[in-house]
Amino acid sequence: MIRKTAAEEVPRLKWFKSSYSDSSDGHDCVEVATASGSVRVRDSKDLSISELAFGESAWAGFVSYAADC
């Protein structure tokens, strides 16, 4: 399940960018952070947009699928 969350709902999270993101041209894609029971994903170019929250099992399924592509 995917749930949009408002930035003010989220406690201070430590965000990570993929090693595949290239910050030299300002076109980074996404950042990921873990929270209690969920994984948060946000657009690194526009932090005013709410991030998405994925359950741990949904995120694990996505990562497994993406690794196989």
PQR file of N, CA, C, O and H, with PARSE charges and radii, in Angstrom:
ATOM      1  N   MET A   1       0.832  -1.176   0.000 -0.4000 1.5000
ATOM      2  CA  MET A   1       0.000   0.000   0.000 -0.0000 2.0000
ATOM      3  C   MET A   1       0.878   1.240   0.000  0.5500 1.7000
ATOM      4  O   MET A   1       1.892   1.284   0.696 -0.5500 1.4000
ATOM      5  N   ILE A   2       0.505   2.228  -0.759 -0.4000 1.5000
ATOM      6  CA  ILE A   2       1.228   3.493  -0.833 -0.0000 2.0000
ATOM      7  C   ILE A   2       0.362   4.563  -0.180  0.5500 1.7000
ATOM      8  O   ILE A   2      -0.834   4.662  -0.456 -0.5500 1.4000
ATOM      9  H   ILE A   2      -0.319   2.192  -1.325  0.4000 1.0000
ATOM     10  N   ARG A   3       0.981   5.364   0.690 -0.4000 1.5000
ATOM     11  CA  ARG A   3       0.244   6.434   1.352 -0.0000 2.0000
ATOM     12  C   ARG A   3       1.061   7.706   1.260  0.5500 1.7000
ATOM     13  O   ARG A   3       2.241   7.710   1.610 -0.5500 1.4000
ATOM     14  H   ARG A   3       1.952   5.284   0.913  0.4000 1.0000
ATOM     15  N   LYS A   4       0.450   8.789   0.793 -0.4000 1.5000
ATOM     16  CA  LYS A   4       1.132  10.078   0.767 -0.0000 2.0000
ATOM     17  C   LYS A   4       1.141  10.645   2.178  0.5500 1.7000
ATOM     18  O   LYS A   4       0.154  10.537   2.906 -0.5500 1.4000
ATOM     19  H   LYS A   4      -0.509   8.786   0.509  0.4000 1.0000
ATOM     20  N   THR A   5       2.257  11.249   2.559 -0.4000 1.5000
ATOM     21  CA  THR A   5       2.353  11.847   3.884 -0.0000 2.0000
ATOM     22  C   THR A   5       2.797  13.287   3.758  0.5500 1.7000
ATOM     23  O   THR A   5       3.615  13.622   2.901 -0.5500 1.4000
ATOM     24  H   THR A   5       3.059  11.337   1.968  0.4000 1.0000
ATOM     25  N   ALA A   6       2.265  14.122   4.596 -0.4000 1.5000
ATOM     26  CA  ALA A   6       2.677  15.523   4.617 -0.0000 2.0000
ATOM     27  C   ALA A   6       4.021  15.638   5.316  0.5500 1.7000
ATOM     28  O   ALA A   6       4.305  14.887   6.249 -0.5500 1.4000
ATOM     29  H   ALA A   6       1.600  13.850   5.292  0.4000 1.0000
ATOM     30  N   ALA A   7       4.840  16.563   4.874 -0.4000 1.5000
ATOM     31  CA  ALA A   7       6.181  16.724   5.433 -0.0000 2.0000
ATOM     32  C   ALA A   7       6.137  16.983   6.929  0.5500 1.7000
ATOM     33  O   ALA A   7       7.023  16.527   7.652 -0.5500 1.4000
ATOM     34  H   ALA A   7       4.610  17.173   4.116  0.4000 1.0000
ATOM     35  N   GLU A   8       5.126  17.708   7.417 -0.4000 1.5000
ATOM     36  CA  GLU A   8       5.076  18.008   8.843 -0.0000 2.0000
ATOM     37  C   GLU A   8       4.722  16.795   9.697  0.5500 1.7000
ATOM     38  O   GLU A   8       4.929  16.823  10.910 -0.5500 1.4000
ATOM     39  H   GLU A   8       4.406  18.079   6.830  0.4000 1.0000
ATOM     40  N   GLU A   9       4.191  15.727   9.089 -0.4000 1.5000
ATOM     41  CA  GLU A   9       3.882  14.497   9.816 -0.0000 2.0000
ATOM     42  C   GLU A   9       5.133  13.686  10.124  0.5500 1.7000
ATOM     43  O   GLU A   9       5.148  12.898  11.070 -0.5500 1.4000
ATOM     44  H   GLU A   9       4.023  15.705   8.104  0.4000 1.0000
ATOM     45  N   VAL A  10       6.159  13.871   9.347 -0.4000 1.5000
ATOM     46  CA  VAL A  10       7.325  13.011   9.398 -0.0000 2.0000
ATOM     47  C   VAL A  10       8.355  13.563  10.375  0.5500 1.7000
ATOM     48  O   VAL A  10       8.760  14.720  10.258 -0.5500 1.4000
ATOM     49  H   VAL A  10       6.147  14.511   8.579  0.4000 1.0000
ATOM     50  N   PRO A  11       8.783  12.747  11.340 -0.5600 1.5000
ATOM     51  CA  PRO A  11       9.857  13.199  12.218  0.2800 2.0000
ATOM     52  C   PRO A  11      11.152  13.352  11.424  0.5500 1.7000
ATOM     53  O   PRO A  11      11.217  12.933  10.268 -0.5500 1.4000
ATOM     54  N   ARG A  12      12.152  13.929  12.008 -0.4000 1.5000
ATOM     55  CA  ARG A  12      13.440  14.130  11.338 -0.0000 2.0000
ATOM     56  C   ARG A  12      13.975  12.786  10.852  0.5500 1.7000
ATOM     57  O   ARG A  12      14.270  11.900  11.655 -0.5500 1.4000
ATOM     58  H   ARG A  12      12.099  14.270  12.947  0.4000 1.0000
ATOM     59  N   LEU A  13      14.096  12.643   9.544 -0.4000 1.5000
ATOM     60  CA  LEU A  13      14.580  11.400   8.945 -0.0000 2.0000
ATOM     61  C   LEU A  13      15.932  11.642   8.306  0.5500 1.7000
ATOM     62  O   LEU A  13      16.252  12.764   7.913 -0.5500 1.4000
ATOM     63  H   LEU A  13      13.855  13.363   8.892  0.4000 1.0000
ATOM     64  N   LYS A  14      16.723  10.589   8.203 -0.4000 1.5000
ATOM     65  CA  LYS A  14      17.999  10.666   7.499 -0.0000 2.0000
ATOM     66  C   LYS A  14      17.762  10.129   6.088  0.5500 1.7000
ATOM     67  O   LYS A  14      17.475   8.948   5.897 -0.5500 1.4000
ATOM     68  H   LYS A  14      16.463   9.677   8.522  0.4000 1.0000
ATOM     69  N   TRP A  15      17.888  11.017   5.110 -0.4000 1.5000
ATOM     70  CA  TRP A  15      17.599  10.679   3.717 -0.0000 2.0000
ATOM     71  C   TRP A  15      18.871  10.255   2.994  0.5500 1.7000
ATOM     72  O   TRP A  15      19.949  10.798   3.237 -0.5500 1.4000
ATOM     73  H   TRP A  15      18.121  11.977   5.264  0.4000 1.0000
ATOM     74  N   PHE A  16      18.729   9.273   2.098 -0.4000 1.5000
ATOM     75  CA  PHE A  16      19.842   8.744   1.313 -0.0000 2.0000
ATOM     76  C   PHE A  16      19.500   8.826  -0.165  0.5500 1.7000
ATOM     77  O   PHE A  16      18.355   8.607  -0.563 -0.5500 1.4000
ATOM     78  H   PHE A  16      17.854   8.832   1.901  0.4000 1.0000
ATOM     79  N   LYS A  17      20.502   9.142  -0.973 -0.4000 1.5000
ATOM     80  CA  LYS A  17      20.341   9.127  -2.431 -0.0000 2.0000
ATOM     81  C   LYS A  17      21.019   7.882  -2.976  0.5500 1.7000
ATOM     82  O   LYS A  17      22.013   7.411  -2.424 -0.5500 1.4000
ATOM     83  H   LYS A  17      21.432   9.320  -0.650  0.4000 1.0000
ATOM     84  N   SER A  18      20.487   7.369  -4.037 -0.4000 1.5000
ATOM     85  CA  SER A  18      21.084   6.226  -4.701 -0.0000 2.0000
ATOM     86  C   SER A  18      22.451   6.597  -5.254  0.5500 1.7000
ATOM     87  O   SER A  18      22.681   7.736  -5.659 -0.5500 1.4000
ATOM     88  H   SER A  18      19.680   7.752  -4.485  0.4000 1.0000
ATOM     89  N   SER A  19      23.346   5.635  -5.265 -0.4000 1.5000
ATOM     90  CA  SER A  19      24.657   5.866  -5.882 -0.0000 2.0000
ATOM     91  C   SER A  19      24.511   6.067  -7.389  0.5500 1.7000
ATOM     92  O   SER A  19      25.444   6.532  -8.042 -0.5500 1.4000
ATOM     93  H   SER A  19      23.160   4.709  -4.936  0.4000 1.0000
ATOM     94  N   TYR A  20      23.351   5.720  -7.946 -0.4000 1.5000
ATOM     95  CA  TYR A  20      23.090   5.927  -9.365 -0.0000 2.0000
ATOM     96  C   TYR A  20      22.601   7.337  -9.662  0.5500 1.7000
ATOM     97  O   TYR A  20      22.536   7.731 -10.827 -0.5500 1.4000
ATOM     98  H   TYR A  20      22.593   5.342  -7.415  0.4000 1.0000
ATOM     99  N   SER A  21      22.252   8.110  -8.625 -0.4000 1.5000
ATOM    100  CA  SER A  21      21.832   9.501  -8.824 -0.0000 2.0000
ATOM    101  C   SER A  21      23.052  10.345  -9.131  0.5500 1.7000
ATOM    102  O   SER A  21      24.102  10.186  -8.508 -0.5500 1.4000
ATOM    103  H   SER A  21      22.304   7.790  -7.679  0.4000 1.0000
ATOM    104  N   ASP A  22      22.912  11.231 -10.082 -0.4000 1.5000
ATOM    105  CA  ASP A  22      24.016  12.102 -10.482 -0.0000 2.0000
ATOM    106  C   ASP A  22      23.685  13.527 -10.072  0.5500 1.7000
ATOM    107  O   ASP A  22      22.855  14.177 -10.707 -0.5500 1.4000
ATOM    108  H   ASP A  22      22.059  11.360 -10.588  0.4000 1.0000
ATOM    109  N   SER A  23      24.323  14.018  -9.020 -0.4000 1.5000
ATOM    110  CA  SER A  23      24.011  15.360  -8.526 -0.0000 2.0000
ATOM    111  C   SER A  23      24.758  16.451  -9.282  0.5500 1.7000
ATOM    112  O   SER A  23      24.529  17.632  -9.025 -0.5500 1.4000
ATOM    113  H   SER A  23      24.997  13.490  -8.504  0.4000 1.0000
ATOM    114  N   SER A  24      25.632  16.095 -10.195 -0.4000 1.5000
ATOM    115  CA  SER A  24      26.425  17.103 -10.899 -0.0000 2.0000
ATOM    116  C   SER A  24      25.574  17.973 -11.822  0.5500 1.7000
ATOM    117  O   SER A  24      25.925  19.125 -12.077 -0.5500 1.4000
ATOM    118  H   SER A  24      25.818  15.134 -10.403  0.4000 1.0000
ATOM    119  N   ASP A  25      24.460  17.437 -12.325 -0.4000 1.5000
ATOM    120  CA  ASP A  25      23.629  18.224 -13.235 -0.0000 2.0000
ATOM    121  C   ASP A  25      22.325  18.705 -12.591  0.5500 1.7000
ATOM    122  O   ASP A  25      21.489  19.306 -13.266 -0.5500 1.4000
ATOM    123  H   ASP A  25      24.176  16.501 -12.118  0.4000 1.0000
ATOM    124  N   GLY A  26      22.147  18.448 -11.302 -0.4000 1.5000
ATOM    125  CA  GLY A  26      20.950  18.903 -10.602 -0.0000 2.0000
ATOM    126  C   GLY A  26      19.696  18.117 -10.908  0.5500 1.7000
ATOM    127  O   GLY A  26      18.592  18.575 -10.615 -0.5500 1.4000
ATOM    128  H   GLY A  26      22.826  17.960 -10.754  0.4000 1.0000
ATOM    129  N   HIS A  27      19.846  16.941 -11.493 -0.4000 1.5000
ATOM    130  CA  HIS A  27      18.686  16.135 -11.859 -0.0000 2.0000
ATOM    131  C   HIS A  27      18.599  14.850 -11.044  0.5500 1.7000
ATOM    132  O   HIS A  27      18.270  13.796 -11.588 -0.5500 1.4000
ATOM    133  H   HIS A  27      20.743  16.569 -11.731  0.4000 1.0000
ATOM    134  N   ASP A  28      18.887  14.923  -9.753 -0.4000 1.5000
ATOM    135  CA  ASP A  28      18.737  13.749  -8.895 -0.0000 2.0000
ATOM    136  C   ASP A  28      17.300  13.256  -8.950  0.5500 1.7000
ATOM    137  O   ASP A  28      16.373  14.027  -9.200 -0.5500 1.4000
ATOM    138  H   ASP A  28      19.154  15.779  -9.310  0.4000 1.0000
ATOM    139  N   CYS A  29      17.135  11.996  -8.717 -0.4000 1.5000
ATOM    140  CA  CYS A  29      15.793  11.425  -8.818 -0.0000 2.0000
ATOM    141  C   CYS A  29      15.089  11.355  -7.474  0.5500 1.7000
ATOM    142  O   CYS A  29      14.213  12.171  -7.186 -0.5500 1.4000
ATOM    143  H   CYS A  29      17.888  11.371  -8.514  0.4000 1.0000
ATOM    144  N   VAL A  30      15.464  10.398  -6.659 -0.4000 1.5000
ATOM    145  CA  VAL A  30      14.743  10.160  -5.413 -0.0000 2.0000
ATOM    146  C   VAL A  30      15.696  10.028  -4.239  0.5500 1.7000
ATOM    147  O   VAL A  30      16.888   9.765  -4.398 -0.5500 1.4000
ATOM    148  H   VAL A  30      16.175   9.735  -6.892  0.4000 1.0000
ATOM    149  N   GLU A  31      15.130  10.220  -3.058 -0.4000 1.5000
ATOM    150  CA  GLU A  31      15.826   9.962  -1.806 -0.0000 2.0000
ATOM    151  C   GLU A  31      14.952   9.003  -1.009  0.5500 1.7000
ATOM    152  O   GLU A  31      13.728   9.001  -1.143 -0.5500 1.4000
ATOM    153  H   GLU A  31      14.162  10.433  -2.929  0.4000 1.0000
ATOM    154  N   VAL A  32      15.597   8.187  -0.176 -0.4000 1.5000
ATOM    155  CA  VAL A  32      14.901   7.175   0.608 -0.0000 2.0000
ATOM    156  C   VAL A  32      15.304   7.322   2.069  0.5500 1.7000
ATOM    157  O   VAL A  32      16.461   7.605   2.378 -0.5500 1.4000
ATOM    158  H   VAL A  32      16.591   8.188  -0.067  0.4000 1.0000
ATOM    159  N   ALA A  33      14.340   7.128   2.963 -0.4000 1.5000
ATOM    160  CA  ALA A  33      14.603   7.139   4.404 -0.0000 2.0000
ATOM    161  C   ALA A  33      13.774   6.031   5.046  0.5500 1.7000
ATOM    162  O   ALA A  33      12.709   5.674   4.543 -0.5500 1.4000
ATOM    163  H   ALA A  33      13.400   6.898   2.712  0.4000 1.0000
ATOM    164  N   THR A  34      14.264   5.493   6.152 -0.4000 1.5000
ATOM    165  CA  THR A  34      13.484   4.501   6.882 -0.0000 2.0000
ATOM    166  C   THR A  34      12.864   5.156   8.105  0.5500 1.7000
ATOM    167  O   THR A  34      13.465   6.019   8.744 -0.5500 1.4000
ATOM    168  H   THR A  34      15.130   5.783   6.560  0.4000 1.0000
ATOM    169  N   ALA A  35      11.663   4.731   8.411 -0.4000 1.5000
ATOM    170  CA  ALA A  35      10.941   5.183   9.596 -0.0000 2.0000
ATOM    171  C   ALA A  35      10.369   3.933  10.255  0.5500 1.7000
ATOM    172  O   ALA A  35      10.454   2.840   9.695 -0.5500 1.4000
ATOM    173  H   ALA A  35      11.175   4.030   7.892  0.4000 1.0000
ATOM    174  N   SER A  36       9.808   4.083  11.399 -0.4000 1.5000
ATOM    175  CA  SER A  36       9.254   2.947  12.126 -0.0000 2.0000
ATOM    176  C   SER A  36       8.195   2.230  11.286  0.5500 1.7000
ATOM    177  O   SER A  36       7.101   2.754  11.072 -0.5500 1.4000
ATOM    178  H   SER A  36       9.739   4.971  11.854  0.4000 1.0000
ATOM    179  N   GLY A  37       8.532   1.029  10.813 -0.4000 1.5000
ATOM    180  CA  GLY A  37       7.585   0.223  10.053 -0.0000 2.0000
ATOM    181  C   GLY A  37       7.347   0.627   8.617  0.5500 1.7000
ATOM    182  O   GLY A  37       6.470   0.067   7.960 -0.5500 1.4000
ATOM    183  H   GLY A  37       9.420   0.604  10.986  0.4000 1.0000
ATOM    184  N   SER A  38       8.118   1.599   8.106 -0.4000 1.5000
ATOM    185  CA  SER A  38       7.900   2.024   6.726 -0.0000 2.0000
ATOM    186  C   SER A  38       9.181   2.544   6.098  0.5500 1.7000
ATOM    187  O   SER A  38      10.173   2.818   6.774 -0.5500 1.4000
ATOM    188  H   SER A  38       8.831   2.053   8.640  0.4000 1.0000
ATOM    189  N   VAL A  39       9.122   2.670   4.782 -0.4000 1.5000
ATOM    190  CA  VAL A  39      10.208   3.274   4.012 -0.0000 2.0000
ATOM    191  C   VAL A  39       9.603   4.468   3.294  0.5500 1.7000
ATOM    192  O   VAL A  39       8.553   4.350   2.662 -0.5500 1.4000
ATOM    193  H   VAL A  39       8.317   2.448   4.233  0.4000 1.0000
ATOM    194  N   ARG A  40      10.258   5.610   3.388 -0.4000 1.5000
ATOM    195  CA  ARG A  40       9.768   6.847   2.771 -0.0000 2.0000
ATOM    196  C   ARG A  40      10.584   7.143   1.529  0.5500 1.7000
ATOM    197  O   ARG A  40      11.798   6.938   1.514 -0.5500 1.4000
ATOM    198  H   ARG A  40      11.111   5.706   3.902  0.4000 1.0000
ATOM    199  N   VAL A  41       9.922   7.626   0.487 -0.4000 1.5000
ATOM    200  CA  VAL A  41      10.571   7.977  -0.773 -0.0000 2.0000
ATOM    201  C   VAL A  41      10.095   9.374  -1.156  0.5500 1.7000
ATOM    202  O   VAL A  41       8.903   9.675  -1.087 -0.5500 1.4000
ATOM    203  H   VAL A  41       8.936   7.793   0.499  0.4000 1.0000
ATOM    204  N   ARG A  42      11.050  10.234  -1.566 -0.4000 1.5000
ATOM    205  CA  ARG A  42      10.666  11.585  -1.978 -0.0000 2.0000
ATOM    206  C   ARG A  42      11.458  12.024  -3.196  0.5500 1.7000
ATOM    207  O   ARG A  42      12.519  11.475  -3.496 -0.5500 1.4000
ATOM    208  H   ARG A  42      12.018   9.989  -1.623  0.4000 1.0000
ATOM    209  N   ASP A  43      10.933  13.013  -3.888 -0.4000 1.5000
ATOM    210  CA  ASP A  43      11.587  13.627  -5.039 -0.0000 2.0000
ATOM    211  C   ASP A  43      12.634  14.596  -4.513  0.5500 1.7000
ATOM    212  O   ASP A  43      12.296  15.545  -3.806 -0.5500 1.4000
ATOM    213  H   ASP A  43      10.071  13.458  -3.645  0.4000 1.0000
ATOM    214  N   SER A  44      13.883  14.374  -4.844 -0.4000 1.5000
ATOM    215  CA  SER A  44      14.953  15.224  -4.310 -0.0000 2.0000
ATOM    216  C   SER A  44      15.007  16.593  -4.976  0.5500 1.7000
ATOM    217  O   SER A  44      15.668  17.499  -4.469 -0.5500 1.4000
ATOM    218  H   SER A  44      14.157  13.602  -5.418  0.4000 1.0000
ATOM    219  N   LYS A  45      14.321  16.756  -6.102 -0.4000 1.5000
ATOM    220  CA  LYS A  45      14.322  18.052  -6.788 -0.0000 2.0000
ATOM    221  C   LYS A  45      13.281  19.008  -6.221  0.5500 1.7000
ATOM    222  O   LYS A  45      13.446  20.224  -6.316 -0.5500 1.4000
ATOM    223  H   LYS A  45      13.783  16.020  -6.514  0.4000 1.0000
ATOM    224  N   ASP A  46      12.211  18.478  -5.632 -0.4000 1.5000
ATOM    225  CA  ASP A  46      11.131  19.323  -5.120 -0.0000 2.0000
ATOM    226  C   ASP A  46      10.663  18.795  -3.770  0.5500 1.7000
ATOM    227  O   ASP A  46       9.763  17.958  -3.701 -0.5500 1.4000
ATOM    228  H   ASP A  46      12.077  17.490  -5.555  0.4000 1.0000
ATOM    229  N   LEU A  47      11.271  19.285  -2.710 -0.4000 1.5000
ATOM    230  CA  LEU A  47      10.964  18.797  -1.369 -0.0000 2.0000
ATOM    231  C   LEU A  47       9.611  19.283  -0.857  0.5500 1.7000
ATOM    232  O   LEU A  47       9.170  18.859   0.211 -0.5500 1.4000
ATOM    233  H   LEU A  47      12.001  19.965  -2.766  0.4000 1.0000
ATOM    234  N   SER A  48       8.948  20.163  -1.600 -0.4000 1.5000
ATOM    235  CA  SER A  48       7.625  20.616  -1.178 -0.0000 2.0000
ATOM    236  C   SER A  48       6.552  19.565  -1.475  0.5500 1.7000
ATOM    237  O   SER A  48       5.448  19.632  -0.934 -0.5500 1.4000
ATOM    238  H   SER A  48       9.307  20.507  -2.468  0.4000 1.0000
ATOM    239  N   ILE A  49       6.876  18.605  -2.327 -0.4000 1.5000
ATOM    240  CA  ILE A  49       5.947  17.522  -2.652 -0.0000 2.0000
ATOM    241  C   ILE A  49       6.018  16.484  -1.537  0.5500 1.7000
ATOM    242  O   ILE A  49       7.106  16.130  -1.083 -0.5500 1.4000
ATOM    243  H   ILE A  49       7.773  18.551  -2.766  0.4000 1.0000
ATOM    244  N   SER A  50       4.872  16.002  -1.101 -0.4000 1.5000
ATOM    245  CA  SER A  50       4.831  14.986  -0.045 -0.0000 2.0000
ATOM    246  C   SER A  50       5.535  13.718  -0.493  0.5500 1.7000
ATOM    247  O   SER A  50       5.479  13.340  -1.663 -0.5500 1.4000
ATOM    248  H   SER A  50       3.988  16.289  -1.470  0.4000 1.0000
ATOM    249  N   GLU A  51       6.201  13.066   0.455 -0.4000 1.5000
ATOM    250  CA  GLU A  51       6.844  11.798   0.117 -0.0000 2.0000
ATOM    251  C   GLU A  51       5.829  10.669   0.180  0.5500 1.7000
ATOM    252  O   GLU A  51       4.728  10.823   0.708 -0.5500 1.4000
ATOM    253  H   GLU A  51       6.247  13.373   1.405  0.4000 1.0000
ATOM    254  N   LEU A  52       6.230   9.530  -0.374 -0.4000 1.5000
ATOM    255  CA  LEU A  52       5.407   8.328  -0.339 -0.0000 2.0000
ATOM    256  C   LEU A  52       5.904   7.438   0.784  0.5500 1.7000
ATOM    257  O   LEU A  52       7.104   7.383   1.051 -0.5500 1.4000
ATOM    258  H   LEU A  52       7.125   9.405  -0.803  0.4000 1.0000
ATOM    259  N   ALA A  53       4.993   6.743   1.441 -0.4000 1.5000
ATOM    260  CA  ALA A  53       5.350   5.806   2.504 -0.0000 2.0000
ATOM    261  C   ALA A  53       4.959   4.401   2.053  0.5500 1.7000
ATOM    262  O   ALA A  53       3.818   4.161   1.659 -0.5500 1.4000
ATOM    263  H   ALA A  53       4.017   6.788   1.224  0.4000 1.0000
ATOM    264  N   PHE A  54       5.912   3.481   2.114 -0.4000 1.5000
ATOM    265  CA  PHE A  54       5.686   2.085   1.750 -0.0000 2.0000
ATOM    266  C   PHE A  54       5.858   1.226   2.991  0.5500 1.7000
ATOM    267  O   PHE A  54       6.744   1.484   3.807 -0.5500 1.4000
ATOM    268  H   PHE A  54       6.839   3.675   2.434  0.4000 1.0000
ATOM    269  N   GLY A  55       5.026   0.213   3.140 -0.4000 1.5000
ATOM    270  CA  GLY A  55       5.241  -0.772   4.190 -0.0000 2.0000
ATOM    271  C   GLY A  55       6.532  -1.532   3.909  0.5500 1.7000
ATOM    272  O   GLY A  55       6.989  -1.601   2.769 -0.5500 1.4000
ATOM    273  H   GLY A  55       4.307   0.003   2.478  0.4000 1.0000
ATOM    274  N   GLU A  56       7.112  -2.100   4.961 -0.4000 1.5000
ATOM    275  CA  GLU A  56       8.396  -2.797   4.792 -0.0000 2.0000
ATOM    276  C   GLU A  56       8.314  -3.938   3.785  0.5500 1.7000
ATOM    277  O   GLU A  56       9.227  -4.108   2.977 -0.5500 1.4000
ATOM    278  H   GLU A  56       6.741  -2.044   5.888  0.4000 1.0000
ATOM    279  N   SER A  57       7.237  -4.724   3.819 -0.4000 1.5000
ATOM    280  CA  SER A  57       7.135  -5.853   2.881 -0.0000 2.0000
ATOM    281  C   SER A  57       6.917  -5.370   1.448  0.5500 1.7000
ATOM    282  O   SER A  57       7.430  -5.978   0.509 -0.5500 1.4000
ATOM    283  H   SER A  57       6.496  -4.586   4.476  0.4000 1.0000
ATOM    284  N   ALA A  58       6.166  -4.289   1.270 -0.4000 1.5000
ATOM    285  CA  ALA A  58       5.970  -3.735  -0.075 -0.0000 2.0000
ATOM    286  C   ALA A  58       7.291  -3.222  -0.630  0.5500 1.7000
ATOM    287  O   ALA A  58       7.596  -3.435  -1.803 -0.5500 1.4000
ATOM    288  H   ALA A  58       5.749  -3.795   2.033  0.4000 1.0000
ATOM    289  N   TRP A  59       8.078  -2.546   0.207 -0.4000 1.5000
ATOM    290  CA  TRP A  59       9.376  -2.026  -0.233 -0.0000 2.0000
ATOM    291  C   TRP A  59      10.316  -3.176  -0.587  0.5500 1.7000
ATOM    292  O   TRP A  59      11.004  -3.124  -1.606 -0.5500 1.4000
ATOM    293  H   TRP A  59       7.830  -2.373   1.160  0.4000 1.0000
ATOM    294  N   ALA A  60      10.349  -4.212   0.249 -0.4000 1.5000
ATOM    295  CA  ALA A  60      11.213  -5.367  -0.020 -0.0000 2.0000
ATOM    296  C   ALA A  60      10.824  -6.027  -1.341  0.5500 1.7000
ATOM    297  O   ALA A  60      11.694  -6.445  -2.105 -0.5500 1.4000
ATOM    298  H   ALA A  60       9.790  -4.254   1.077  0.4000 1.0000
ATOM    299  N   GLY A  61       9.531  -6.124  -1.611 -0.4000 1.5000
ATOM    300  CA  GLY A  61       9.072  -6.684  -2.881 -0.0000 2.0000
ATOM    301  C   GLY A  61       9.497  -5.840  -4.063  0.5500 1.7000
ATOM    302  O   GLY A  61       9.905  -6.373  -5.095 -0.5500 1.4000
ATOM    303  H   GLY A  61       8.825  -5.785  -0.990  0.4000 1.0000
ATOM    304  N   PHE A  62       9.404  -4.521  -3.922 -0.4000 1.5000
ATOM    305  CA  PHE A  62       9.830  -3.619  -4.993 -0.0000 2.0000
ATOM    306  C   PHE A  62      11.321  -3.758  -5.256  0.5500 1.7000
ATOM    307  O   PHE A  62      11.738  -3.873  -6.409 -0.5500 1.4000
ATOM    308  H   PHE A  62       9.072  -4.088  -3.084  0.4000 1.0000
ATOM    309  N   VAL A  63      12.129  -3.749  -4.200 -0.4000 1.5000
ATOM    310  CA  VAL A  63      13.584  -3.851  -4.359 -0.0000 2.0000
ATOM    311  C   VAL A  63      13.956  -5.174  -5.016  0.5500 1.7000
ATOM    312  O   VAL A  63      14.818  -5.213  -5.893 -0.5500 1.4000
ATOM    313  H   VAL A  63      11.790  -3.655  -3.264  0.4000 1.0000
ATOM    314  N   SER A  64      13.312  -6.252  -4.597 -0.4000 1.5000
ATOM    315  CA  SER A  64      13.575  -7.561  -5.202 -0.0000 2.0000
ATOM    316  C   SER A  64      13.228  -7.550  -6.687  0.5500 1.7000
ATOM    317  O   SER A  64      13.991  -8.054  -7.511 -0.5500 1.4000
ATOM    318  H   SER A  64      12.612  -6.220  -3.884  0.4000 1.0000
ATOM    319  N   TYR A  65      12.084  -6.980  -7.024 -0.4000 1.5000
ATOM    320  CA  TYR A  65      11.667  -6.891  -8.422 -0.0000 2.0000
ATOM    321  C   TYR A  65      12.640  -6.026  -9.226  0.5500 1.7000
ATOM    322  O   TYR A  65      13.054  -6.412 -10.319 -0.5500 1.4000
ATOM    323  H   TYR A  65      11.464  -6.571  -6.355  0.4000 1.0000
ATOM    324  N   ALA A  66      13.002  -4.871  -8.694 -0.4000 1.5000
ATOM    325  CA  ALA A  66      13.902  -3.955  -9.402 -0.0000 2.0000
ATOM    326  C   ALA A  66      15.273  -4.588  -9.621  0.5500 1.7000
ATOM    327  O   ALA A  66      15.900  -4.358 -10.655 -0.5500 1.4000
ATOM    328  H   ALA A  66      12.665  -4.558  -7.806  0.4000 1.0000
ATOM    329  N   ALA A  67      15.740  -5.373  -8.669 -0.4000 1.5000
ATOM    330  CA  ALA A  67      17.046  -6.023  -8.798 -0.0000 2.0000
ATOM    331  C   ALA A  67      17.044  -7.057  -9.920  0.5500 1.7000
ATOM    332  O   ALA A  67      18.080  -7.321 -10.529 -0.5500 1.4000
ATOM    333  H   ALA A  67      15.230  -5.560  -7.829  0.4000 1.0000
ATOM    334  N   ASP A  68      15.880  -7.639 -10.188 -0.4000 1.5000
ATOM    335  CA  ASP A  68      15.769  -8.651 -11.241 -0.0000 2.0000
ATOM    336  C   ASP A  68      15.609  -8.052 -12.631  0.5500 1.7000
ATOM    337  O   ASP A  68      15.740  -8.769 -13.624 -0.5500 1.4000
ATOM    338  H   ASP A  68      15.038  -7.425  -9.693  0.4000 1.0000
ATOM    339  N   CYS A  69      15.331  -6.763 -12.725 -0.4000 1.5000
ATOM    340  CA  CYS A  69      15.104  -6.119 -14.029 -0.0000 2.0000
ATOM    341  C   CYS A  69      16.392  -5.806 -14.742  0.5500 1.7000
ATOM    342  O   CYS A  69      16.371  -5.264 -15.847 -0.5500 1.4000
ATOM    343  H   CYS A  69      15.225  -6.182 -11.919  0.4000 1.0000
TER
END
